[in-house]
């Protein structure tokens, strides 16, 4: 009897440990962060944790740095995402044709995505170096004044957007290329028979058919770009001043520079709710567009 039950439920028995492990790895940190956000704690054995209710949350909205960090997070994410999608789709369409060395070109485009964000940040710190960096060499070559790329509040955030666009545009390109390869040839053959030009085929056939794929790429990058931390911390650590301080960087500083772990946890909880809400809204819009399509 037992052997029969085991045989019938074997797929659940083998997958259960993995499910429990994944849930524990996700739910425990979330739960612990949520609980910690209601306490005041400086990670000191001599000073015990103190329950303060919603005080960490209310103090954030009176903090001069919190709301600017929220706005900076959205601004960074929106600009970087826009250009990553625009360039990623354009490059994918460009590579979707017969050309010499096509595989080599694809590999070259994918190289930035393979590198770790911290390594990318350190390399771009050298590129942006004011005196010997190649960025200012190029700027001076075209007759412009050299810039203090990461050292000026006016250019630091835009410089980091450029780094993120450079590294993650290939991911959008890869997703769109996969979508293009799965398209049926019949609509294109019909367009050719009807005498449609290449531009008409692109706007009336290719892009509409790629709409679900593009939305998927946007969703993947949207969630990821909102959480950007490595590149910012490896290059500016939120500086100069607070010019590149996003919610992730602000939370890190509260925790590991000011030892305000409760406030840092409250920041992360709010950030988690924001990301979850944006992702849910976008998924709903994506599903509606696909149904209408």
C-alpha positions as CSV (number, residue, x, y, z in Angstrom):
1,X,0.0,0.0,0.0
2,X,2.8,2.4,1.0
3,X,4.8,1.5,-2.1
4,X,1.8,2.1,-4.3
5,X,1.3,5.6,-2.7
6,X,5.0,6.4,-3.1
7,X,5.0,5.4,-6.7
8,X,1.9,7.5,-7.4
9,X,3.3,10.6,-5.7
10,X,6.9,10.1,-6.7
11,X,7.1,13.4,-8.7
12,X,5.9,15.3,-5.6
13,X,8.3,13.5,-3.2
14,X,11.3,14.3,-5.4
15,X,10.4,18.0,-5.9
16,X,9.2,18.8,-2.4
17,X,12.7,19.3,-0.9
18,X,13.6,21.7,-3.6
19,X,10.3,23.6,-3.2
20,X,10.8,23.9,0.6
21,X,14.4,25.1,0.1
22,X,13.4,27.7,-2.5
23,X,10.5,29.0,-0.3
24,X,12.8,29.1,2.7
25,X,15.4,31.1,0.8
26,X,12.7,33.6,-0.4
27,X,10.3,33.8,2.5
28,X,12.7,33.9,5.4
29,X,14.7,37.0,4.2
30,X,11.5,38.8,3.3
31,X,9.9,37.9,6.6
32,X,13.0,38.8,8.6
33,X,13.4,42.2,6.8
34,X,9.7,43.0,7.4
35,X,10.0,42.2,11.1
36,X,13.2,44.1,11.4
37,X,11.6,47.2,9.9
38,X,9.5,47.6,13.1
39,X,12.5,47.6,15.3
40,X,15.4,49.9,16.1
41,X,18.7,47.9,16.0
42,X,22.3,48.8,15.5
43,X,23.7,45.3,15.4
44,X,25.2,45.7,18.8
45,X,25.1,43.0,21.6
46,X,25.2,45.7,24.2
47,X,22.1,47.5,22.9
48,X,19.1,45.2,22.5
49,X,16.5,45.5,19.7
50,X,13.7,47.9,20.5
51,X,10.3,47.7,19.0
52,X,9.3,51.1,17.6
53,X,6.3,50.2,15.4
54,X,6.0,52.3,12.3
55,X,8.5,54.9,13.3
56,X,11.1,53.7,10.8
57,X,8.6,54.2,8.0
58,X,7.4,57.6,9.1
59,X,11.0,58.8,9.6
60,X,11.7,57.9,6.0
61,X,9.1,60.3,4.6
62,X,10.6,63.1,6.6
63,X,14.1,62.2,5.5
64,X,15.5,64.7,3.0
65,X,17.2,61.9,1.1
66,X,14.5,59.3,0.8
67,X,12.1,60.9,-1.7
68,X,14.9,62.1,-4.0
69,X,16.4,58.6,-3.9
70,X,13.0,57.2,-5.0
71,X,12.8,59.7,-7.8
72,X,16.4,59.0,-8.8
73,X,15.6,55.3,-8.9
74,X,12.7,55.8,-11.3
75,X,14.5,58.3,-13.4
76,X,17.6,56.0,-13.8
77,X,15.4,53.0,-14.6
78,X,13.1,54.8,-17.1
79,X,15.9,56.3,-19.2
80,X,18.1,53.2,-19.1
81,X,15.2,50.9,-20.0
82,X,14.0,53.1,-22.8
83,X,17.3,53.1,-24.6
84,X,18.0,49.4,-23.9
85,X,14.8,48.4,-25.5
86,X,15.2,50.8,-28.4
87,X,18.7,49.8,-29.2
88,X,18.1,46.1,-28.3
89,X,15.2,45.8,-30.8
90,X,17.1,47.8,-33.5
91,X,20.2,45.6,-33.2
92,X,18.2,42.4,-33.2
93,X,16.4,43.5,-36.4
94,X,19.8,44.5,-37.9
95,X,21.3,41.1,-37.1
96,X,18.2,39.2,-38.5
97,X,19.6,39.0,-42.0
98,X,22.4,37.2,-43.9
99,X,25.7,38.9,-43.4
100,X,29.4,38.0,-43.3
101,X,30.7,37.2,-39.8
102,X,27.2,37.2,-38.3
103,X,28.0,34.9,-35.4
104,X,31.1,36.8,-34.5
105,X,29.1,40.1,-34.4
106,X,26.5,38.4,-32.2
107,X,29.2,37.2,-29.8
108,X,30.8,40.6,-29.7
109,X,27.5,42.2,-28.7
110,X,26.9,39.6,-26.0
111,X,30.3,40.2,-24.3
112,X,29.2,43.1,-22.0
113,X,26.4,41.0,-20.6
114,X,28.8,38.2,-19.7
115,X,31.0,40.4,-17.5
116,X,30.1,40.9,-13.8
117,X,28.6,44.3,-12.9
118,X,31.3,45.1,-10.5
119,X,34.0,44.4,-13.1
120,X,32.1,46.5,-15.6
121,X,31.9,49.3,-13.0
122,X,35.6,49.3,-12.4
123,X,36.4,49.3,-16.1
124,X,34.1,52.2,-16.8
125,X,35.7,54.1,-13.8
126,X,38.9,54.0,-15.8
127,X,37.2,54.9,-19.0
128,X,35.6,58.0,-17.2
129,X,38.9,59.0,-15.5
130,X,39.2,62.7,-16.1
131,X,42.8,62.9,-17.2
132,X,43.7,59.6,-18.9
133,X,40.3,58.1,-19.5
134,X,39.3,57.3,-23.1
135,X,36.0,59.1,-22.7
136,X,37.6,62.5,-22.4
137,X,40.1,61.5,-25.2
138,X,37.1,61.1,-27.5
139,X,35.4,64.3,-26.2
140,X,38.5,66.4,-26.8
141,X,39.0,64.8,-30.2
142,X,35.7,66.2,-31.4
143,X,36.6,69.6,-30.0
144,X,34.6,69.6,-26.8
145,X,35.7,70.4,-23.2
146,X,36.6,67.3,-21.1
147,X,34.1,66.3,-18.5
148,X,34.3,65.1,-14.9
149,X,32.0,62.2,-15.7
150,X,31.6,60.6,-12.3
151,X,32.8,63.5,-10.2
152,X,30.1,66.0,-11.1
153,X,26.4,65.9,-9.9
154,X,25.4,67.1,-13.3
155,X,26.9,64.2,-15.3
156,X,27.3,61.3,-12.8
157,X,23.8,59.8,-13.1
158,X,23.8,60.1,-16.9
159,X,27.2,58.4,-17.0
160,X,25.9,55.5,-15.0
161,X,22.9,55.2,-17.3
162,X,25.3,54.9,-20.2
163,X,27.1,52.0,-18.4
164,X,23.9,50.2,-17.7
165,X,22.7,50.6,-21.3
166,X,26.0,49.4,-22.6
167,X,25.9,46.2,-20.5
168,X,22.3,45.2,-20.7
169,X,21.2,46.2,-24.2
170,X,22.5,42.8,-25.4
171,X,20.0,41.0,-23.1
172,X,17.1,42.7,-24.8
173,X,18.7,42.0,-28.2
174,X,19.0,38.3,-27.3
175,X,15.3,38.0,-26.2
176,X,14.1,39.8,-29.4
177,X,16.3,37.6,-31.6
178,X,14.8,34.5,-30.1
179,X,11.4,35.9,-30.7
180,X,12.2,36.7,-34.4
181,X,13.5,33.2,-34.9
182,X,10.2,31.7,-33.7
183,X,8.0,33.8,-36.1
184,X,6.1,32.1,-38.8
185,X,7.2,32.9,-42.4
186,X,3.6,33.0,-43.7
187,X,2.8,36.7,-42.8
188,X,6.1,37.8,-44.5
189,X,5.4,35.8,-47.6
190,X,1.9,37.3,-47.8
191,X,3.3,40.8,-47.4
192,X,5.8,40.1,-50.2
193,X,3.0,38.9,-52.5
194,X,1.0,42.0,-51.7
195,X,4.0,44.2,-52.7
196,X,4.8,45.6,-49.3
197,X,8.1,47.4,-49.0
198,X,10.7,46.5,-46.3
199,X,9.6,49.4,-44.1
200,X,5.9,48.5,-44.5
201,X,6.7,44.9,-43.6
202,X,8.7,46.1,-40.6
203,X,6.0,48.3,-39.2
204,X,2.9,46.4,-40.2
205,X,4.1,42.8,-39.8
206,X,7.4,42.3,-37.9
207,X,7.0,44.7,-34.9
208,X,3.3,43.7,-34.3
209,X,4.3,40.0,-34.3
210,X,7.2,40.8,-31.9
211,X,5.0,42.7,-29.5
212,X,4.7,39.9,-26.9
213,X,8.4,39.2,-27.1
214,X,9.3,42.9,-26.6
215,X,6.9,43.2,-23.7
216,X,8.6,40.2,-22.1
217,X,12.0,41.8,-22.6
218,X,10.8,45.0,-21.1
219,X,9.4,43.2,-18.0
220,X,12.6,41.3,-17.4
221,X,14.8,44.4,-17.7
222,X,12.3,46.6,-15.8
223,X,12.5,44.4,-12.7
224,X,16.3,44.2,-13.0
225,X,17.1,47.8,-13.7
226,X,15.0,49.0,-10.7
227,X,17.3,46.9,-8.5
228,X,20.6,48.2,-9.9
229,X,23.2,48.3,-7.2
230,X,26.5,46.8,-8.3
231,X,27.4,49.3,-11.0
232,X,26.5,52.3,-8.9
233,X,28.4,51.1,-5.8
234,X,31.4,50.1,-7.7
235,X,31.8,53.5,-9.4
236,X,30.4,56.3,-7.3
237,X,29.0,54.6,-4.1
238,X,26.0,57.1,-4.4
239,X,28.2,60.2,-4.9
240,X,29.3,62.8,-5.6
241,X,27.3,63.9,-2.6
242,X,24.0,62.1,-3.1
243,X,23.8,62.6,-6.9
244,X,23.6,58.9,-7.7
245,X,22.0,57.6,-4.5
246,X,19.1,55.3,-5.4
247,X,16.9,53.4,-2.9
248,X,19.3,50.4,-2.9
249,X,22.3,52.6,-2.1
250,X,20.4,54.5,0.5
251,X,19.3,51.3,2.2
252,X,22.9,50.0,2.1
253,X,24.2,53.2,3.7
254,X,21.6,53.1,6.5
255,X,22.6,49.5,7.3
256,X,26.4,49.4,6.9
257,X,27.5,53.0,7.4
258,X,25.0,54.4,9.9
259,X,24.1,51.0,11.5
260,X,20.3,51.8,11.3
261,X,19.2,48.3,10.3
262,X,15.5,49.0,11.1
263,X,15.5,52.0,8.8
264,X,17.3,50.1,6.1
265,X,14.8,47.3,6.3
266,X,11.9,49.7,6.1
267,X,13.5,51.2,2.9
268,X,13.8,47.7,1.4
269,X,10.2,46.8,2.3
270,X,8.9,50.0,0.6
271,X,11.2,49.3,-2.4
272,X,9.9,45.7,-2.6
273,X,6.3,46.8,-2.6
274,X,7.0,49.4,-5.3
275,X,8.8,46.9,-7.6
276,X,6.1,44.2,-7.0
277,X,3.3,46.8,-7.8
278,X,5.0,48.0,-11.0
279,X,5.7,44.4,-12.1
280,X,2.0,43.4,-11.4
281,X,0.7,46.4,-13.3
282,X,3.0,45.8,-16.2
283,X,2.0,42.1,-16.4
284,X,-1.6,43.1,-16.4
285,X,-1.0,45.5,-19.3
286,X,1.1,42.9,-21.1
287,X,-1.7,40.3,-20.9
288,X,-4.3,42.8,-22.0
289,X,-2.2,43.9,-25.0
290,X,-1.6,40.2,-26.0
291,X,-5.4,39.4,-25.7
292,X,-6.3,42.5,-27.8
293,X,-3.6,41.5,-30.3
